[in-house]
Structure formats: C-alpha cells, structure tokens
Amino acid sequence: MKIGFVGASGLMGHGMAKNLLARGHTLALTVHRKRETVADLLAAGATESPDGASLAAGSEMVFVCVTGSPQVEAVLGGQQGLLAGARAGLIIVDCSTSEPDSTARLRQRCAAQGVVFVDAPLSRTPVEAEAGRLNVMVGAEPEVMAKLEPVLRCFAENVFHMGPPGSGHVIKLLNNFIAQAVCTATAEAFAVGQRAGVDVKKLVELVSLGPVNCGLFQAMAKTLDGQMDALKFELDNARKDVRYYTHLAEGLDCPSVMGEAVHQSLALASALGHGRKFVPSLVEAQEQLTGAKLVPR
C-alpha cells in the first residue's frame, strides 16, 4: 500500500515506520523535527512530503503517532493538514493516546469528506516498536478492521479489535490508568518503607514471588539500583493520559477517586521538576517529598 506516516521521528513511530517499510509498503513521511532520527528511513527508501496535505493526497492510509489530541487535531486541520489533501476512501489511523471526545469529533469531520478515521492506540515500549511486537487496540467497524489488520501486523504482535469506533481510545485510557496506579503506588510504598526503617529491597523480593508482581513493578524496583530508564515513558505523557482518563470518567458522571489521586501524584512529580524524565522518577519525587533515600547516588 501507499502509506503516509506522521510522527516517525518519535520513539514509537520510528519502529512502526521502519517495519512498514521493511515489509514492502511504499512509505512517505512528514518531518518536522529530529531529522536525524528518520535519516535511516529515508535512506531505506521512504520519501519526504512537505506537509500533511501532500502526504494525504498521495496515500491510501495515513498513520498518526503523536503526543495527544491537540497534536492530532493540528495534524488533521489547517490549510496544510491531512484533511486539506485527503481524498474519499483514505483511512487515517490515530495511534496516539487521545481523548475519546476529540476522537469522535474528528471521526465526524473525516466522514463528511468520505475519509475513515480509526482509533488504534498502542501499548508496550519503543523496544517492541523496533522489533515489530507492539500491542494495538483498535476501534473500528468490522469491514474497516479487515482492511487494517494486515497492515497493523507489520509492526504489531497482537492486534485487538476492541469494538466499534472509539473503543480503542477508551480501553487505552483504562489500561494507562491502571499502569500509572501501579507506578505511583510503588513509588509511595518505597518511600514509606524506607522512612519506616525497613530494607525496601526485601519488599521487592516478596512482591517478585507473589500475585502483586508485574513488569511495571519490576521497572520501578530498578530505581533502587539507580536505573531510572527501565520504563521509557515520559512522566508528563503519563500525566496527560491519566488526565484524559479522569475527563472520561467525569463526562460519564463516574466517580474517579483513584484516578484523581494518581493524576495528582503525577502532577506533583511534574511540578517538582521531573516531568521530562521517565515515569520511574516518581521515586525521586517521593524522595523530595518525604526525605527518604532510595536512589543510590
């Protein structure tokens, strides 16, 4: 297929684009920053489009992998946005973590031009993106899913059809809320344990052999050995995702006591200067708040 890609310079987008190209698709990119990170894609045969309108005009399917809803809206809108050059029949696939309300508005706007807008957010890490082993959760009608799945499997090990349009972004927010609840709770427990005078590594030993154990806990535990990048996900992005989750709950008139607590934990860590770091720096924020000594320096 003739595939366009917005966001190939990002940590997740690069691996996705690389695998699409490696599996025989014709790939065109827009490059707005970090040109050095897409040099290998261009050398391997990808072409560069000057703007979104040109990218859409020459593509059968366009992937968008950016930070969140404001960025997705900007990519689609404007005189040089995707919709300015889109022809009827184009499929736009949003792999960002976006707000469901924004996704619904964009879907309606696209449909008015005969364009299909699909929510297909991702899980796992940039390592799996490069290896072609991401998880993708798709909200789409069955006939659209049938067209999309073979392309998604170029960079995904597991492709989940979550239900009708919009379902993918909802389930992504639920997933990320649970994930950040684990991370924020772990950081807090480490601080309280250290202040109580126990060896927190003994807690890690216990949890590692019980039902509480998971990959996220192990990533947070590595901070006790000084490794702060075992989970390569920016803390400010995590904060944004949980904010989207609390907005979703609020719009449904559902109480979100845990969601608000997790969001405020992330917001506090960001306010303390850790927003541009990875999520494990929640442990550093707890050190500042409590006086605990956790990360070896």
C-alpha positions as CSV (number, residue, x, y, z in Angstrom):
1,M,0.0,0.0,0.0
2,K,0.9,3.6,-0.3
3,I,1.2,4.6,3.4
4,G,1.8,8.0,4.9
5,F,3.2,8.5,8.4
6,V,3.1,11.5,10.8
7,G,5.4,11.1,13.8
8,A,8.1,8.8,12.5
9,S,10.7,10.7,14.5
10,G,9.1,9.7,17.8
11,L,10.2,6.8,20.0
12,M,7.3,4.6,19.0
13,G,6.7,6.0,15.5
14,H,10.2,5.2,14.2
15,G,9.9,1.5,14.8
16,M,6.4,1.4,13.3
17,A,7.5,3.2,10.2
18,K,10.7,1.0,9.9
19,N,8.6,-2.2,9.9
20,L,6.0,-0.9,7.5
21,L,8.8,-0.1,5.0
22,A,10.6,-3.4,5.6
23,R,7.5,-5.3,4.7
24,G,7.2,-3.8,1.3
25,H,4.9,-0.8,1.7
26,T,5.6,2.4,0.0
27,L,6.2,4.9,2.8
28,A,6.1,8.7,2.8
29,L,6.8,10.9,5.9
30,T,6.4,14.4,7.1
31,V,9.4,15.5,9.0
32,H,9.0,18.5,11.4
33,R,11.8,17.9,13.9
34,K,14.6,15.4,14.8
35,R,15.5,14.8,11.2
36,E,18.4,12.7,12.3
37,T,16.1,10.1,13.7
38,V,14.5,9.4,10.3
39,A,17.6,9.5,8.2
40,D,17.7,5.7,8.2
41,L,14.1,5.5,7.0
42,L,14.8,7.9,4.1
43,A,18.0,6.0,3.2
44,A,15.9,2.8,3.1
45,G,13.5,4.2,0.6
46,A,11.0,6.3,2.4
47,T,10.2,9.7,0.8
48,E,9.5,13.0,2.4
49,S,6.3,15.0,1.9
50,P,6.4,18.8,2.6
51,D,3.2,18.9,4.5
52,G,0.2,16.8,5.6
53,A,-2.0,17.8,2.7
54,S,0.6,16.4,0.2
55,L,1.1,13.3,2.4
56,A,-2.7,12.6,2.4
57,A,-3.0,13.2,-1.3
58,G,-0.5,10.5,-2.2
59,S,-1.6,7.9,0.4
60,E,-4.2,5.1,0.7
61,M,-3.6,5.0,4.5
62,V,-2.0,7.5,6.9
63,F,-0.7,6.7,10.4
64,V,-0.6,9.4,13.0
65,C,1.6,8.8,16.1
66,V,1.9,12.0,18.1
67,T,1.6,13.1,21.7
68,G,-2.1,13.6,22.2
69,S,-5.4,15.2,21.0
70,P,-4.2,18.8,20.4
71,Q,-1.4,17.4,18.2
72,V,-3.7,15.1,16.3
73,E,-6.2,17.9,15.7
74,A,-3.4,20.1,14.4
75,V,-2.2,17.3,12.1
76,L,-5.6,16.9,10.5
77,G,-6.7,20.6,10.4
78,G,-5.5,23.7,8.7
79,Q,-4.6,24.6,5.1
80,Q,-1.7,22.1,5.1
81,G,-3.3,19.4,7.3
82,L,-4.2,15.9,6.2
83,L,-7.9,16.7,5.5
84,A,-6.8,19.5,3.1
85,G,-5.4,16.9,0.8
86,A,-7.5,13.9,1.7
87,R,-9.5,12.1,-1.0
88,A,-12.6,10.0,-0.3
89,G,-11.6,6.5,0.7
90,L,-8.5,7.5,2.7
91,I,-8.1,5.7,6.0
92,I,-6.4,7.8,8.8
93,V,-5.2,5.7,11.8
94,D,-4.6,7.6,15.0
95,C,-2.1,5.6,17.1
96,S,-1.7,8.4,19.6
97,T,-3.3,8.3,23.1
98,S,-6.1,10.7,22.6
99,E,-9.3,11.9,24.3
100,P,-12.4,10.0,23.1
101,D,-14.5,13.2,22.7
102,S,-11.8,14.7,20.4
103,T,-11.7,11.4,18.5
104,A,-15.4,11.4,18.0
105,R,-15.4,15.0,16.6
106,L,-12.5,14.1,14.2
107,R,-14.3,11.0,13.1
108,Q,-17.4,13.0,12.2
109,R,-15.3,15.6,10.4
110,C,-13.5,13.0,8.4
111,A,-16.7,11.2,7.5
112,A,-18.0,14.4,5.9
113,Q,-15.2,14.1,3.4
114,G,-15.5,10.4,2.9
115,V,-12.5,9.7,5.0
116,V,-12.4,6.9,7.6
117,F,-10.8,7.9,10.9
118,V,-9.7,4.9,13.1
119,D,-8.5,4.9,16.7
120,A,-5.7,2.4,17.2
121,P,-3.6,3.3,20.2
122,L,-0.5,1.3,21.2
123,S,1.0,-0.4,24.2
124,R,4.4,-1.8,25.0
125,T,7.6,0.2,24.5
126,P,9.9,1.6,21.8
127,V,11.9,-1.6,22.1
128,E,8.9,-3.6,20.9
129,A,8.1,-1.0,18.3
130,E,11.5,-1.5,16.7
131,A,11.1,-5.3,16.9
132,G,7.6,-5.2,15.3
133,R,6.0,-6.6,18.5
134,L,3.6,-3.8,19.7
135,N,0.1,-4.4,21.0
136,V,-2.6,-2.4,19.2
137,M,-6.1,-1.8,20.3
138,V,-8.5,-0.8,17.5
139,G,-11.9,0.8,17.5
140,A,-13.4,0.3,14.0
141,E,-16.2,-1.2,12.1
142,P,-15.6,-4.9,11.1
143,E,-15.1,-4.1,7.4
144,V,-12.5,-1.4,8.2
145,M,-10.8,-3.8,10.6
146,A,-10.4,-6.4,7.9
147,K,-8.5,-3.9,5.7
148,L,-6.4,-2.5,8.5
149,E,-5.3,-5.7,10.4
150,P,-2.8,-7.0,7.8
151,V,-1.1,-3.6,7.8
152,L,-1.0,-3.3,11.6
153,R,0.6,-6.7,11.8
154,C,3.7,-5.3,10.1
155,F,4.6,-3.7,13.5
156,A,2.3,-5.4,16.0
157,E,2.5,-8.8,17.6
158,N,-1.0,-8.6,19.0
159,V,-3.9,-6.7,17.3
160,F,-7.1,-6.4,19.4
161,H,-10.4,-5.4,17.9
162,M,-11.9,-3.6,20.9
163,G,-15.2,-2.8,19.3
164,P,-16.8,0.0,17.3
165,P,-15.1,3.3,16.6
166,G,-13.9,5.0,19.8
167,S,-13.4,1.8,21.7
168,G,-9.7,1.7,21.2
169,H,-9.0,5.0,22.9
170,V,-11.3,4.3,25.8
171,I,-9.6,1.0,26.5
172,K,-6.2,2.6,26.1
173,L,-7.0,5.1,28.8
174,L,-8.2,2.4,31.2
175,N,-5.0,0.5,30.6
176,N,-2.8,3.5,31.2
177,F,-4.7,4.5,34.4
178,I,-4.1,1.0,35.8
179,A,-0.5,1.2,34.8
180,Q,0.2,4.5,36.4
181,A,-1.7,3.4,39.6
182,V,0.8,0.6,39.9
183,C,3.8,3.0,39.4
184,T,2.6,5.8,41.7
185,A,1.7,3.3,44.5
186,T,5.0,1.6,44.2
187,A,7.0,4.8,44.5
188,E,5.0,5.8,47.5
189,A,5.4,2.4,49.2
190,F,9.1,2.6,48.7
191,A,9.3,6.0,50.4
192,V,7.1,4.9,53.3
193,G,9.0,1.7,53.8
194,Q,12.4,3.4,53.8
195,R,11.2,6.0,56.3
196,A,9.9,3.2,58.5
197,G,13.3,1.7,58.6
198,V,12.9,-1.4,56.6
199,D,15.1,-2.7,53.7
200,V,12.8,-1.9,50.7
201,K,14.7,-4.5,48.6
202,K,13.1,-7.1,50.9
203,L,9.7,-5.8,49.8
204,V,10.9,-6.3,46.2
205,E,11.9,-9.9,47.0
206,L,8.5,-10.6,48.4
207,V,6.4,-8.9,45.7
208,S,8.5,-10.6,43.0
209,L,7.3,-14.0,44.1
210,G,3.7,-13.1,44.7
211,P,0.5,-12.1,42.8
212,V,1.3,-8.3,43.1
213,N,4.3,-8.7,40.8
214,C,4.3,-7.3,37.3
215,G,6.6,-5.8,34.7
216,L,5.8,-2.2,35.9
217,F,6.6,-3.1,39.5
218,Q,9.9,-4.5,38.4
219,A,10.7,-1.4,36.3
220,M,10.1,0.8,39.3
221,A,12.1,-1.6,41.6
222,K,15.2,-1.0,39.4
223,T,15.3,2.6,40.7
224,L,16.7,1.1,43.9
225,D,19.8,0.1,41.9
226,G,20.0,3.5,40.2
227,Q,18.3,2.6,36.9
228,M,15.8,5.3,36.0
229,D,15.0,4.3,32.5
230,A,13.6,0.8,32.8
231,L,10.2,2.2,31.8
232,K,10.9,4.6,28.9
233,F,7.7,6.6,29.1
234,E,7.8,10.3,29.8
235,L,6.2,11.3,33.1
236,D,4.4,14.3,31.5
237,N,2.9,12.0,28.9
238,A,1.7,9.7,31.7
239,R,0.2,12.7,33.5
240,K,-1.6,13.7,30.2
241,D,-3.0,10.2,29.8
242,V,-4.4,9.9,33.3
243,R,-5.9,13.4,32.9
244,Y,-7.7,12.1,29.8
245,Y,-8.9,9.2,31.9
246,T,-10.3,11.5,34.6
247,H,-12.0,13.6,31.9
248,L,-13.6,10.5,30.5
249,A,-14.9,9.4,33.9
250,E,-16.2,12.9,34.7
251,G,-18.1,13.0,31.4
252,L,-19.8,9.8,32.3
253,D,-20.7,11.0,35.8
254,C,-18.5,8.2,37.3
255,P,-16.5,9.0,40.4
256,S,-12.8,8.6,39.9
257,V,-11.3,8.8,43.4
258,M,-8.2,6.7,42.4
259,G,-7.9,8.3,39.1
260,E,-7.7,11.8,40.6
261,A,-5.2,10.6,43.2
262,V,-2.9,9.1,40.5
263,H,-3.2,12.2,38.4
264,Q,-2.3,14.4,41.3
265,S,0.7,12.2,42.2
266,L,2.0,12.6,38.6
267,A,1.2,16.4,38.6
268,L,3.1,16.8,41.8
269,A,6.1,15.0,40.4
270,S,6.0,17.1,37.3
271,A,5.8,20.3,39.4
272,L,8.9,19.1,41.3
273,G,10.8,19.1,38.1
274,H,10.5,15.5,36.9
275,G,8.0,15.9,34.0
276,R,10.5,15.4,31.2
277,K,12.1,12.4,32.8
278,F,10.7,8.9,32.7
279,V,8.0,7.6,34.9
280,P,10.4,5.8,37.4
281,S,11.4,9.3,38.5
282,L,8.2,9.2,40.6
283,V,10.7,7.6,43.1
284,E,12.8,10.8,43.0
285,A,9.7,12.9,43.7
286,Q,8.9,10.8,46.7
287,E,12.4,11.4,48.0
288,Q,11.9,15.1,47.8
289,L,8.5,14.9,49.5
290,T,9.4,12.6,52.3
291,G,13.2,12.8,52.8
292,A,13.5,9.1,52.0
293,K,16.8,7.9,50.5
294,L,16.0,5.4,47.7
295,V,18.0,6.0,44.5
296,P,21.8,5.4,45.0
297,R,23.9,8.4,44.1
